Amino acid sequence: MSRISGDQPFIFDHCLKSKVAVVMARKRRRSFITSVLACIAFIAAAVWSWDLPVADLLSYLVLMLIFLAVIVAVALGFGALLNWVRNRRNK
C-alpha cells in the first residue's frame, strides 16, 4: 500500500477546479451561442411577421454598430483620462 502524501489532495483539488473551469467555459460558450441564435430568430420574425424591409433592417444594424463604436470610443477615452489622472497624481 502506498501512503498518501500531503500534496496529493492538492493535486486532486487542482484537477477538479480545472475540470469545473472547462465545464463553465463550455456553458458560457453555449449560452452565448443560444443568445445569438435567439437574436437572429427575433430579427427573422420581425422581417417575416411585420413585413420589415431588409433595407431598413440593415440601416438599423449599421446605425446600432455606429452607436456601439461611439460608446466604446467614449469609454476608452474616459479610461485613458482616468489612467492619466491617476498616474499624474501618483508622481
C-alpha positions as CSV (number, residue, x, y, z in Angstrom):
1,M,0.0,0.0,0.0
2,S,1.2,3.4,-0.8
3,R,0.8,6.2,1.6
4,I,-0.9,9.5,0.6
5,S,1.5,12.4,0.8
6,G,0.4,15.8,1.8
7,D,0.4,17.3,-1.7
8,Q,-1.8,14.6,-3.3
9,P,-5.1,16.2,-2.2
10,F,-3.9,19.5,-3.6
11,I,-3.3,17.9,-7.0
12,F,-6.8,16.3,-6.9
13,D,-8.3,19.6,-5.9
14,H,-6.4,21.4,-8.7
15,C,-7.6,18.9,-11.3
16,L,-11.2,19.2,-10.0
17,K,-11.0,23.0,-10.3
18,S,-9.7,22.8,-13.8
19,K,-12.5,20.5,-14.8
20,V,-15.0,22.8,-13.3
21,A,-13.5,25.7,-15.2
22,V,-13.7,23.8,-18.5
23,V,-17.4,22.9,-17.9
24,M,-18.2,26.5,-17.0
25,A,-16.4,27.8,-20.2
26,R,-18.5,25.4,-22.3
27,K,-21.7,26.6,-20.6
28,R,-20.8,30.2,-21.2
29,R,-20.0,29.5,-24.8
30,R,-23.3,27.5,-25.2
31,S,-25.3,30.3,-23.6
32,F,-23.6,32.9,-25.9
33,I,-24.5,30.8,-29.0
34,T,-28.0,30.4,-27.7
35,S,-28.3,34.2,-27.2
36,V,-27.1,34.9,-30.7
37,L,-29.5,32.3,-32.2
38,A,-32.4,33.9,-30.3
39,C,-31.5,37.4,-31.6
40,I,-31.3,36.1,-35.2
41,A,-34.7,34.4,-34.7
42,F,-36.2,37.6,-33.4
43,I,-34.9,39.6,-36.3
44,A,-36.2,37.0,-38.8
45,A,-39.6,37.1,-37.1
46,A,-39.6,40.9,-37.4
47,V,-38.8,40.7,-41.1
48,W,-41.4,38.0,-41.7
49,S,-44.3,38.9,-39.5
50,W,-44.1,42.7,-39.5
51,D,-43.1,42.9,-43.2
52,L,-40.0,44.9,-42.2
53,P,-38.0,45.7,-45.3
54,V,-34.5,44.2,-45.3
55,A,-33.0,47.6,-46.3
56,D,-34.5,49.1,-43.2
57,L,-33.1,46.3,-41.1
58,L,-29.6,46.8,-42.5
59,S,-29.8,50.5,-41.9
60,Y,-30.8,49.9,-38.3
61,L,-28.0,47.4,-37.9
62,V,-25.4,49.9,-39.3
63,L,-26.8,52.7,-37.0
64,M,-26.6,50.4,-34.0
65,L,-23.0,49.4,-34.8
66,I,-22.1,53.1,-35.2
67,F,-23.6,53.9,-31.8
68,L,-21.8,51.0,-30.3
69,A,-18.5,52.1,-31.7
70,V,-19.1,55.6,-30.3
71,I,-19.9,54.2,-26.8
72,V,-16.7,52.1,-26.9
73,A,-14.6,55.0,-28.0
74,V,-16.0,57.2,-25.3
75,A,-15.4,54.5,-22.7
76,L,-11.8,54.1,-23.9
77,G,-11.3,57.8,-23.8
78,F,-12.6,58.1,-20.2
79,G,-10.5,55.1,-19.2
80,A,-7.4,56.7,-20.6
81,L,-8.2,60.0,-19.0
82,L,-8.7,58.4,-15.6
83,N,-5.5,56.5,-16.0
84,W,-3.6,59.7,-16.9
85,V,-5.1,61.5,-13.9
86,R,-4.2,58.6,-11.6
87,N,-0.6,58.4,-12.9
88,R,-0.2,62.2,-12.6
89,R,-1.4,62.2,-9.0
90,N,1.0,59.4,-8.0
91,K,4.1,61.2,-9.3
